[in-house]
């Protein structure tokens, strides 16, 4: 069943806040009726920080160099009759919201392994971490978490390194799976409610950033994996116009895809963006299986909205509705095609991925579907690539790697992440300042808790750059230096639109055909420009992508 932690919406403190805070709160409440949040509206006087927002004051927690404000509702609870509706504004509050702990995460199942449902449908909360003390016009960085649009939460990310570098960081919950990406004829299609939630959070940031010392005119959206795909969607969504001013895409570009049967013989091509009609057809079938089909027109949704959360929170439905639909008002075009056509918002973009992305995914399936020697490797090539198997195999000969499994992981990483990211980088660079990186620390700590297989190290796997931007696990000294550099690059980009950090190795603008992808690794010379397209056989993967027919 859903997370037993109570949703914290409306948990308001109405008592005394010490000797001085009641008067300050009263002044803030009176001022709220006459104008927007002040540039800096933090009350302390020895107590916890209090910031006035458009919905009412919030009381956070002081942590020395930084303050946190957690569990702030940015939209009304999407429950009951508001299930599968666009997010509504959060209600105003009469008192001070205690923002000292995260709100409920959105309803989800465990990412891996055993465990029951967690979270709640009442989950549209965000968290703000800001440098302590007076400040104004700091860059604001809004983080969208990963998790395949099926799991994850904003509060899992502690952004102290970015805040120490001068940023105000906002982490966001958004509806997931069947709750966020359902479609049905009675909805008029598949409206991508999860993305609409993110846009509502960005509107909240625009209205309230100044109260936390942030600049609403310098908002950067950034995310990893599904969060990066979300950023891609906002780059091409007409409804996101004006809500952000820079973008960072980490391991999830608009062109991300995965060859068929790459991980298991039962799993076809992975495509994070799907035609709206496919989602609507799946929604019609789901309604019938849930006992809501065959009703008069206009009554199917009434039936579905009356169902308990637990009836919908199943592995099948969360997986079936984890694709982001296009062909609707939010995403009129498939994002990769919109990007190639130049139909995206004109903001500077940083994009990148990790050197060994696919090792993390492949490691979870090798026991069930091993790469059995060179012959097994060739068989997998034929299964996934058909007539082009020999061409792909020539570029990735198994004897060029320690094991055939590592060869398979390398070609999947290049096909699914590295080369699609560079391909999108070329489309971006024709119109806006674009910067590319490749995270290459093969000694990055394994913070996942997943065991590594003998002879198959994770290396710089999917998500392994996150401990360098967020506080997760201890880093060795050279890695701490790399972390400081990366946090400085990211926040400098958020501040100016260019990651030009004084005293750091120069990060050139992306220029196709030149060594302009910044490799990020610890130690002397670890940060350097490289020609990633040549090193990762992108001419091959670009030609195969160009020959691929469009989705039906």
Residue pairs with C-beta under 8 A, 6 or more apart in sequence:
1 116
1 117
1 309
1 310
2 104
2 107
2 117
2 118
2 119
2 120
2 121
2 309
2 310
2 313
3 104
3 105
3 118
3 119
3 120
5 104
6 104
7 77
7 103
7 104
7 120
7 122
7 123
8 71
8 98
8 101
8 103
8 104
8 125
9 73
9 77
9 103
9 122
9 125
10 73
10 91
10 93
10 97
11 97
11 98
12 56
12 93
12 94
12 95
12 96
12 97
12 98
13 59
13 95
13 96
13 97
13 98
14 94
14 95
14 96
16 22
17 25
17 47
17 50
17 59
17 96
18 45
18 46
18 47
19 45
20 43
20 45
20 46
20 47
21 43
21 45
21 47
21 50
24 43
24 45
24 50
25 43
25 50
25 57
25 96
28 41
28 43
28 50
28 52
28 57
29 52
29 56
29 57
31 38
31 52
32 52
32 54
32 56
36 54
36 207
36 210
37 51
37 52
37 53
37 54
37 207
37 208
37 210
37 211
38 52
38 210
38 211
39 136
39 137
39 210
39 211
39 213
40 134
40 135
40 136
40 210
40 211
40 213
41 51
41 52
41 211
42 49
42 50
42 51
42 67
42 134
42 211
42 212
42 213
43 49
43 50
43 51
44 50
44 62
48 59
48 60
48 61
48 62
48 100
49 59
49 60
49 61
49 62
49 67
49 69
49 132
50 57
50 58
50 59
50 60
50 96
51 57
51 58
51 60
51 69
51 211
51 212
52 211
53 72
53 207
53 208
53 211
54 92
54 204
54 207
54 208
55 73
55 90
55 91
55 92
55 93
56 92
56 93
56 94
56 95
56 96
56 97
57 93
57 95
57 96
57 97
58 69
58 72
58 96
58 97
58 99
59 69
59 96
59 97
59 98
59 99
59 100
60 67
60 68
60 69
60 70
60 99
60 100
60 128
61 67
61 68
61 69
61 70
61 99
61 100
62 132
63 132
64 132
65 131
65 132
65 163
65 164
66 129
66 130
66 131
66 132
66 160
66 163
66 164
67 129
67 130
67 131
67 132
68 99
68 127
68 128
68 129
69 99
69 127
69 128
69 129
69 130
69 212
70 99
70 100
70 101
70 102
70 103
70 125
70 127
70 128
70 155
71 99
71 100
71 101
71 102
71 103
71 125
71 127
71 155
72 97
72 99
72 103
72 125
72 126
72 127
72 128
73 90
73 103
73 124
73 125
74 90
74 124
74 125
74 126
74 172
74 200
74 201
74 204
75 87
75 88
75 89
75 90
75 124
75 197
75 200
75 201
75 204
76 82
76 87
76 88
76 89
76 90
76 91
76 124
77 121
77 122
77 124
78 84
78 85
78 87
78 88
78 121
78 122
78 124
78 175
78 179
78 193
78 197
79 121
79 122
80 305
81 305
82 88
83 121
83 179
83 304
83 305
84 179
84 182
84 184
84 187
84 191
84 193
84 301
84 304
84 305
85 193
86 191
86 193
86 196
86 200
87 124
87 193
87 196
87 197
87 200
89 200
90 124
90 204
102 125
102 127
102 153
102 154
102 155
103 123
103 125
103 155
103 173
104 119
104 120
104 122
104 123
104 125
105 118
105 119
105 120
105 123
105 152
105 153
105 155
105 173
106 119
106 120
106 121
106 123
106 124
106 153
106 173
106 174
106 175
106 176
106 179
106 180
107 117
107 118
107 119
107 120
107 121
107 123
107 176
107 177
107 179
107 309
107 312
107 313
108 117
108 118
108 119
108 147
108 150
108 151
108 152
108 176
108 177
108 313
108 318
109 115
109 116
109 117
109 118
109 150
109 151
109 313
109 314
109 315
109 318
110 116
110 118
110 151
111 147
111 150
111 151
111 152
112 364
112 450
117 309
117 310
117 313
119 153
120 309
121 175
121 179
121 309
123 173
123 175
124 173
124 174
124 175
124 197
124 200
124 201
125 154
125 173
126 154
126 170
126 171
126 172
126 173
126 201
126 204
127 154
127 155
127 170
127 171
128 168
128 169
128 170
128 212
129 158
129 159
129 160
129 163
129 168
129 169
129 170
129 171
130 138
130 163
130 168
130 169
130 212
130 213
130 214
131 138
131 163
131 164
131 166
131 168
131 213
134 213
135 213
136 210
136 213
136 215
137 213
137 214
137 215
137 218
138 166
138 167
138 168
138 213
138 214
138 215
139 166
139 167
139 168
139 214
139 215
139 218
139 219
139 220
139 491
139 494
139 495
140 167
140 168
140 169
140 170
140 205
140 209
140 214
140 215
140 216
140 218
140 219
140 220
140 494
141 159
141 162
141 167
141 168
141 169
141 170
141 219
141 220
141 222
141 490
141 491
141 494
142 169
142 170
142 172
142 201
142 202
142 205
142 219
142 220
142 221
142 222
142 244
143 154
143 157
143 159
143 169
143 170
143 171
143 172
143 222
143 223
143 227
144 172
144 174
144 198
144 221
144 222
144 223
144 226
144 227
144 228
144 230
144 231
145 152
145 153
145 154
145 156
145 157
145 171
145 172
145 223
145 224
145 226
145 227
146 152
146 223
146 224
146 225
146 226
146 227
146 228
146 251
146 252
146 463
147 176
147 225
147 226
148 225
148 226
148 322
149 176
149 177
149 180
149 181
149 194
149 226
149 229
149 272
149 322
149 323
149 324
150 176
150 177
150 318
150 319
150 322
151 176
152 176
152 226
153 173
154 171
154 172
154 173
155 171
155 173
157 171
157 466
157 470
158 470
158 471
158 472
159 167
159 169
159 171
159 469
159 470
159 471
160 470
160 471
161 468
161 469
161 470
161 471
161 483
161 484
161 487
162 169
162 469
162 470
162 487
162 490
162 491
163 169
164 487
165 484
165 487
165 488
165 490
165 491
165 492
166 491
166 495
167 490
167 491
167 494
167 495
168 209
168 212
168 213
168 214
170 201
170 205
172 197
172 198
172 201
173 197
174 180
174 194
174 195
174 197
174 198
174 201
174 230
175 181
175 193
175 194
175 197
176 194
176 318
176 322
177 313
177 317
177 318
177 319
177 321
177 322
178 286
178 312
178 313
178 317
178 318
178 320
178 321
179 193
179 312
180 192
180 193
180 194
180 197
180 321
181 190
181 192
181 193
181 194
181 279
181 321
181 322
181 323
181 324
181 325
182 190
182 193
182 279
182 283
182 286
182 321
183 189
183 190
183 191
183 276
183 279
183 280
183 282
183 283
183 321
183 325
184 190
184 280
184 283
184 284
184 287
184 300
184 301
184 304
185 280
185 283
185 284
186 297
186 298
186 300
186 301
187 283
187 301
189 276
189 279
189 280
189 325
189 327
189 328
190 276
190 279
190 280
190 283
190 325
190 328
191 325
191 328
191 329
191 330
192 233
192 324
192 325
192 328
192 330
192 331
194 230
194 324
195 230
195 233
195 234
195 237
195 324
195 330
195 331
196 239
196 330
198 230
198 234
199 234
199 237
199 239
199 240
199 243
202 219
202 221
202 234
202 240
202 243
202 244
203 243
205 214
205 216
205 219
206 216
206 219
206 243
207 216
209 215
209 216
209 219
210 216
217 245
218 245
218 246
218 494
218 495
219 243
219 244
219 245
219 246
220 244
220 245
220 246
220 247
220 248
220 493
220 494
221 230
221 231
221 234
221 244
221 246
221 247
221 248
222 231
222 247
222 248
222 249
222 250
222 490
223 229
223 230
223 231
223 248
223 249
223 250
223 252
224 250
224 251
224 252
224 463
224 465
224 466
225 250
225 251
225 252
225 462
225 463
226 252
226 272
227 250
227 252
228 249
228 250
228 251
228 252
228 253
229 252
229 254
229 256
229 272
229 273
229 324
231 247
231 248
231 249
231 252
232 249
232 252
232 253
232 254
232 335
232 339
232 424
233 240
233 273
233 324
233 330
233 331
233 335
234 240
234 243
234 244
234 247
234 345
235 247
235 254
235 335
235 339
235 344
235 345
235 347
235 349
236 254
236 331
236 333
236 335
236 338
236 339
236 343
236 344
236 345
237 330
237 331
238 329
238 332
239 329
239 330
240 345
241 345
244 345
244 347
245 347
245 497
246 347
246 348
246 349
246 350
246 493
246 494
246 497
247 347
247 348
247 349
247 350
248 349
248 350
248 351
248 490
248 493
249 349
249 350
249 351
249 352
249 421
249 424
250 352
250 353
250 465
251 352
251 353
251 354
251 357
251 417
251 462
251 463
251 465
252 272
253 351
253 353
253 417
253 420
253 421
253 423
253 424
254 273
254 335
254 336
254 338
254 339
254 420
254 424
255 336
255 339
255 420
255 421
255 423
255 424
255 545
256 272
256 416
256 417
256 420
256 421
257 269
257 270
257 271
257 272
257 416
257 420
258 269
258 270
258 412
258 415
258 416
259 269
259 384
259 385
259 412
259 415
259 416
260 267
260 268
260 269
260 383
260 384
261 267
261 268
261 380
261 383
261 384
262 270
262 358
262 384
262 412
262 416
263 361
263 362
263 364
263 365
263 369
264 365
264 368
264 369
265 369
265 383
270 416
271 323
271 551
272 323
272 324
273 323
273 324
273 325
273 326
273 331
273 334
273 335
273 336
274 323
274 324
274 325
274 326
274 551
275 325
275 326
275 327
275 334
275 551
275 552
276 325
276 326
276 327
276 328
277 327
278 323
278 325
279 321
279 323
279 325
282 320
282 321
283 321
284 293
286 317
286 320
286 321
287 293
287 300
287 303
287 304
288 294
290 303
290 304
290 307
290 311
290 312
291 303
292 300
292 303
292 304
292 307
293 300
295 303
304 312
324 331
325 331
326 332
326 333
326 334
326 335
327 333
332 338
333 341
333 343
334 550
334 551
336 420
336 424
337 550
338 344
339 424
339 427
339 428
340 427
342 427
342 430
342 431
344 428
344 431
346 431
346 432
347 432
347 497
348 432
348 433
348 434
348 435
348 493
348 497
348 498
349 428
349 432
349 433
349 434
349 435
350 434
350 435
350 436
350 437
350 490
350 493
350 499
351 421
351 424
351 425
351 428
351 434
351 435
351 436
351 437
352 421
352 436
352 437
352 438
352 439
352 517
353 413
353 417
353 418
353 421
353 438
353 439
354 417
354 438
354 439
354 440
354 460
354 461
354 462
354 463
354 464
354 465
355 413
355 438
355 439
355 440
355 442
355 459
355 460
356 409
356 410
356 413
356 442
356 458
356 459
356 460
356 461
357 412
357 413
357 416
357 417
357 418
357 461
357 462
358 409
358 410
358 412
358 413
358 416
358 417
358 461
358 462
359 406
359 409
359 413
359 456
359 457
359 458
359 459
359 461
359 462
360 448
360 450
360 458
360 461
360 462
360 463
360 464
361 462
362 405
362 408
362 409
362 412
362 456
363 450
363 452
363 453
363 456
363 458
364 450
366 405
366 453
366 456
370 376
370 405
371 377
371 380
371 403
371 404
371 405
371 408
373 404
374 398
374 399
374 404
376 404
377 393
377 398
377 404
377 407
377 408
378 389
378 393
380 408
381 389
381 390
381 392
381 393
382 389
385 392
385 544
388 544
391 540
392 411
392 540
392 544
395 411
395 537
395 540
396 407
396 410
396 411
396 537
397 407
398 404
398 407
400 407
401 407
401 410
402 455
403 455
403 456
405 455
405 456
406 456
409 456
414 536
414 537
414 538
414 541
415 541
415 544
418 438
418 532
418 536
418 538
419 533
419 536
419 537
419 538
419 541
419 542
419 545
420 541
420 545
421 436
422 436
422 512
422 517
422 532
422 533
422 538
423 538
423 542
423 545
425 434
425 436
425 510
425 512
426 510
426 512
428 434
428 510
429 509
429 510
429 511
429 512
433 497
433 498
433 509
434 509
434 510
435 493
435 498
435 499
435 507
435 508
435 509
435 510
435 518
436 510
436 516
436 517
436 518
436 532
437 507
437 517
437 518
437 519
437 520
438 517
438 518
438 519
438 520
438 530
438 532
439 460
439 464
439 465
439 468
439 520
439 521
440 460
440 519
440 520
440 521
440 526
441 460
441 464
441 465
441 468
441 479
441 482
441 520
441 521
441 522
441 526
442 457
442 459
442 460
442 521
443 476
443 479
443 522
444 458
444 459
444 460
444 461
444 464
444 465
444 467
444 468
444 479
445 464
445 467
445 473
445 474
445 475
445 479
446 452
446 458
446 464
447 464
447 466
447 467
447 472
447 473
448 463
452 458
458 464
465 486
465 520
466 472
467 473
467 475
467 483
468 475
468 479
468 482
468 483
468 486
468 487
469 483
469 486
469 487
469 490
475 482
475 483
476 522
478 522
478 523
478 526
479 522
481 522
482 520
482 521
482 522
482 526
482 527
485 501
485 504
485 505
485 520
485 527
486 520
488 501
488 504
489 499
489 501
489 504
489 507
490 499
492 498
492 499
492 500
492 501
493 499
499 507
500 506
500 507
501 507
504 527
505 518
505 527
505 528
506 529
507 518
508 514
508 516
508 518
508 529
509 516
510 516
510 517
512 533
513 531
513 533
514 531
515 529
515 530
515 531
516 529
516 531
517 529
517 530
517 531
517 532
517 533
518 527
518 528
518 529
518 530
519 526
519 527
519 528
519 529
519 530
519 532
520 526
520 527
521 527
532 538
533 539
